[in-house]
Amino acid sequence: MIGRAAIGYPWIFNEIKHFFATGEHLPPPTIEQRVDVIRRHLHKSVEWKGLVPGINEMRRHYNNYLKGLPNIKEYRLKLVTYKTAEEIDAVLDEIIQVYSGFQFERRQVEMDNLSYNCG
């Protein structure tokens, strides 16, 4: 189920493409890459839906984007309670500072022989 795997992890498409082309796994995205995608998602959501609906809609996505970070609960709580993009951006800046250099573990997905199982 690639569609579900892409929720909060849009890098999966590039990882699969790279694996099929090279047989090698890409490293997981860094915290900076994750936060960059969160910011773009947040600002596009606000641009498209408006401030309140855009920010409220984003609340369900933070957990998936930040999955794997230890002790993230405090920051996630701020992300889901703040009401302006500026406040959320400040929390995202803090997350980058605190977790800079953190190594995410690769989600274990068996891609060997995957093409043979795809119908």
Secondary structure, 3 states (H helix, E strand, C coil): CHHHHCCCCCCHHHHHHHHHHHCCCCCCCCHHHHHHHHHHHHHHHHHHHCHHHHHHHHCCCHHHHCCCCCCCHHHHHHHHHCCCHHHHHHHHHHHHHHHCCCCCCCCCCCCCCHHHHCC
